[in-house]
């Protein structure tokens, strides 16, 4: 029963899941290619961008 709920959640939100996985891959690549500080900087920029996008979609 839990697997069915997960399947419906993923199928309804596939674009969001792929976006977050893409951001995670970018941050991990930056961390492995440089160091943790640049990775945290990239993560912060991505999170700020997501916050602005959510605010824009809500009409703020």
C-alpha positions in Angstrom: 0.0 0.0 0.0 2.8 2.4 0.7 4.5 1.6 -2.6 1.3 2.6 -4.4 1.2 6.0 -2.6 4.8 6.6 -3.5 4.2 5.7 -7.1 1.3 8.2 -7.3 3.3 10.9 -5.6 6.3 10.4 -8.0 4.1 10.4 -11.1 2.3 13.5 -10.0 5.5 15.4 -9.1 8.0 13.9 -11.7 9.1 17.4 -12.8 9.9 18.5 -9.3 11.7 15.3 -8.5 13.9 15.6 -11.6 14.6 19.2 -10.9 15.8 18.5 -7.3 17.9 15.5 -8.5 19.5 17.7 -11.2 20.4 20.4 -8.6 21.8 17.7 -6.3 24.0 16.4 -9.1 25.3 19.9 -9.9 26.1 20.6 -6.2 27.9 17.2 -5.9 29.9 17.8 -9.0 31.0 21.2 -7.7 31.9 19.7 -4.3 34.0 16.9 -5.9 35.7 19.1 -8.5 36.6 22.0 -6.1 35.9 21.9 -2.3 33.1 22.0 0.2 33.0 25.8 0.4 32.2 26.2 -3.3 29.6 23.4 -3.0 27.9 25.2 -0.2 27.9 28.4 -2.2 26.3 26.7 -5.1 23.7 25.0 -2.8 22.9 28.4 -1.3 22.4 30.0 -4.8 20.2 27.1 -5.9 18.1 27.3 -2.8 17.7 31.1 -3.2 16.7 30.5 -6.8 14.1 28.0 -5.8 12.7 30.3 -3.1 12.3 33.1 -5.7 10.6 30.7 -8.2 8.1 29.5 -5.5 7.4 33.1 -4.5 6.9 34.1 -8.2 4.5 31.2 -8.8 2.4 32.0 -5.8 2.0 35.6 -7.1 4.2 37.3 -4.6 
